[in-house]
Amino acid sequence: MEEVFNGYEKYGSIDSGGRNVSQAVIERIQEMIMNGDLKEGDCLPPERELTEMLGVGRPALRESLRALELLGLVESRHGSGNYIVNNVTTNYFKPLSLSFKLNGGTSSDVLEFRNCLEVFSASRAAAAATTEDIDTLKYLLNEMKCAESTQEKVELDLEMHTEISLIAGNKLISDTLQEISLLMGSLVKQSVRLSYYEGDSIENIYREHEDIISAMERHDPEAAAEAMKRHLGMIDLAKL
């Protein structure tokens, strides 16, 4: 705990510079996490001490802690205190996805972004995949084929793509794909619905995933990247 206290002292009191004080507190906590002065599992000092260290009022501090809890960075434990946690990738609030849509982002933007990340991930995953990884992907594909509802198929489709990014082993890519899951889900849902109900055979989507998995099973990065590129290229933005 002493190390955490020293971290606060190093930063000094907050100068909001005309900004909302609660926002300034949030930015300070984020800065300390990014600099490594706060880590997952650290317990923050009691609120009274925090207000003195940061030079802010208790209402502003509590508002910022509630916001950080919503973001998945802080967890309030009754009778114990406030802790730094890593629930960012598992919470249901996806600020990047929401901000993107509110700023006029398009399906074309999402698809281009997916191409940048997922074609590379498929290549890396092909080199790294174990037998267990391939079995997991085959299981998810079979579950997708057997699923009765469009929503189930969409969720399993997304799970396969997430699993490939995890196999690739780049934490930043897999976390980013989790962060834009709302955007990906919307795009995949429309694509699967068109294939399932409007004449474009859903079997094509199955085969595209089979090609990706097959290339990964052969440990052929180039073929896996090409199969992923071909799969993403089949999404007809004109119909979405």
DAKA-V512630 format. One record per backbone hydrogen bond with DSSP energy under -0.5 kcal/mol. CO is the residue of the C=O (numbers start at 0). NH is the residue of the N-H. E is the energy in kcal/mol with one decimal. If there is no record, write none. Layout:
co=CO nh=NH e=E
co=CO nh=NH e=E
This chain:
co=0 nh=4 e=-2.0
co=1 nh=5 e=-2.4
co=2 nh=6 e=-1.7
co=3 nh=7 e=-1.6
co=4 nh=8 e=-2.1
co=5 nh=9 e=-2.0
co=6 nh=10 e=-1.0
co=7 nh=10 e=-0.5
co=7 nh=11 e=-1.9
co=13 nh=15 e=-0.6
co=15 nh=18 e=-2.1
co=19 nh=23 e=-2.0
co=20 nh=24 e=-2.1
co=21 nh=25 e=-2.3
co=22 nh=26 e=-2.5
co=23 nh=27 e=-1.8
co=24 nh=28 e=-2.4
co=25 nh=29 e=-2.5
co=26 nh=30 e=-2.4
co=27 nh=31 e=-2.3
co=28 nh=32 e=-1.9
co=29 nh=33 e=-2.6
co=30 nh=34 e=-2.1
co=31 nh=36 e=-1.9
co=31 nh=37 e=-1.6
co=32 nh=35 e=-1.1
co=38 nh=41 e=-2.4
co=41 nh=43 e=-0.5
co=41 nh=83 e=-2.7
co=45 nh=49 e=-2.5
co=46 nh=50 e=-2.6
co=47 nh=51 e=-1.4
co=48 nh=52 e=-2.6
co=49 nh=53 e=-2.8
co=50 nh=54 e=-1.4
co=50 nh=55 e=-1.4
co=53 nh=13 e=-3.2
co=56 nh=60 e=-2.0
co=57 nh=61 e=-2.7
co=58 nh=62 e=-2.2
co=59 nh=63 e=-2.0
co=60 nh=64 e=-2.4
co=61 nh=65 e=-2.3
co=62 nh=66 e=-1.9
co=63 nh=67 e=-2.5
co=64 nh=68 e=-2.0
co=65 nh=69 e=-2.0
co=66 nh=70 e=-1.8
co=67 nh=71 e=-0.5
co=67 nh=72 e=-2.7
co=67 nh=73 e=-1.2
co=68 nh=71 e=-0.8
co=71 nh=86 e=-2.6
co=72 nh=84 e=-2.1
co=74 nh=76 e=-0.6
co=74 nh=82 e=-2.6
co=75 nh=77 e=-0.6
co=76 nh=79 e=-2.5
co=76 nh=80 e=-2.4
co=80 nh=76 e=-3.1
co=81 nh=43 e=-3.3
co=82 nh=74 e=-2.5
co=83 nh=40 e=-3.4
co=86 nh=89 e=-0.5
co=86 nh=90 e=-1.2
co=91 nh=93 e=-0.7
co=92 nh=94 e=-0.7
co=93 nh=97 e=-2.3
co=94 nh=98 e=-2.9
co=95 nh=99 e=-2.2
co=96 nh=100 e=-1.9
co=97 nh=101 e=-2.4
co=98 nh=102 e=-1.6
co=99 nh=104 e=-2.5
co=100 nh=103 e=-1.6
co=105 nh=109 e=-1.7
co=106 nh=110 e=-2.5
co=107 nh=111 e=-2.3
co=108 nh=112 e=-2.2
co=109 nh=113 e=-2.6
co=110 nh=114 e=-2.3
co=111 nh=115 e=-1.9
co=112 nh=116 e=-1.9
co=113 nh=117 e=-3.5
co=113 nh=118 e=-0.5
co=114 nh=118 e=-1.3
co=116 nh=120 e=-2.1
co=117 nh=121 e=-2.5
co=118 nh=122 e=-1.6
co=119 nh=123 e=-2.4
co=120 nh=124 e=-3.1
co=121 nh=125 e=-1.9
co=122 nh=126 e=-1.1
co=123 nh=127 e=-1.4
co=124 nh=128 e=-2.4
co=129 nh=133 e=-2.2
co=130 nh=134 e=-2.3
co=131 nh=135 e=-2.1
co=132 nh=136 e=-2.2
co=133 nh=137 e=-2.5
co=134 nh=138 e=-2.3
co=135 nh=139 e=-2.4
co=136 nh=140 e=-2.3
co=137 nh=141 e=-2.3
co=138 nh=142 e=-2.4
co=139 nh=143 e=-2.1
co=140 nh=144 e=-2.2
co=141 nh=145 e=-1.9
co=142 nh=146 e=-1.4
co=148 nh=152 e=-1.8
co=149 nh=153 e=-2.6
co=150 nh=154 e=-2.4
co=151 nh=155 e=-2.1
co=152 nh=156 e=-2.4
co=153 nh=157 e=-2.6
co=154 nh=158 e=-1.9
co=155 nh=159 e=-2.0
co=156 nh=160 e=-1.9
co=157 nh=161 e=-2.6
co=158 nh=162 e=-2.5
co=159 nh=163 e=-2.1
co=160 nh=164 e=-1.8
co=161 nh=165 e=-1.9
co=162 nh=166 e=-2.4
co=163 nh=167 e=-2.0
co=164 nh=168 e=-0.8
co=164 nh=169 e=-0.7
co=165 nh=168 e=-0.6
co=168 nh=170 e=-0.9
co=169 nh=173 e=-2.3
co=170 nh=174 e=-2.5
co=171 nh=175 e=-2.1
co=172 nh=176 e=-2.5
co=173 nh=177 e=-1.7
co=174 nh=178 e=-2.2
co=175 nh=179 e=-1.9
co=177 nh=180 e=-1.5
co=178 nh=96 e=-0.6
co=179 nh=183 e=-2.6
co=180 nh=184 e=-2.9
co=181 nh=185 e=-1.9
co=182 nh=186 e=-2.0
co=183 nh=187 e=-3.0
co=184 nh=188 e=-2.5
co=185 nh=189 e=-1.8
co=186 nh=190 e=-2.0
co=187 nh=191 e=-3.1
co=188 nh=192 e=-2.4
co=189 nh=193 e=-2.1
co=190 nh=194 e=-2.1
co=191 nh=195 e=-2.7
co=192 nh=196 e=-2.7
co=192 nh=197 e=-0.5
co=193 nh=197 e=-1.7
co=193 nh=199 e=-1.0
co=198 nh=200 e=-0.7
co=200 nh=203 e=-1.3
co=200 nh=204 e=-0.6
co=201 nh=205 e=-1.7
co=202 nh=206 e=-2.5
co=203 nh=207 e=-2.3
co=204 nh=208 e=-2.0
co=205 nh=209 e=-2.4
co=206 nh=210 e=-2.4
co=207 nh=211 e=-1.7
co=208 nh=212 e=-2.6
co=209 nh=213 e=-2.8
co=210 nh=214 e=-2.2
co=211 nh=215 e=-2.0
co=212 nh=216 e=-2.6
co=213 nh=217 e=-1.7
co=214 nh=219 e=-2.5
co=215 nh=218 e=-1.2
co=218 nh=220 e=-0.6
co=219 nh=223 e=-2.4
co=220 nh=224 e=-2.5
co=221 nh=225 e=-2.2
co=222 nh=226 e=-2.5
co=223 nh=227 e=-2.3
co=224 nh=228 e=-2.5
co=225 nh=229 e=-2.4
co=226 nh=230 e=-2.3
co=227 nh=231 e=-2.7
co=228 nh=232 e=-1.9
co=229 nh=233 e=-0.8
co=230 nh=233 e=-0.9
co=231 nh=234 e=-1.2
co=233 nh=235 e=-0.5
co=234 nh=236 e=-1.1
co=235 nh=238 e=-1.5
co=235 nh=239 e=-0.6
co=236 nh=239 e=-0.7
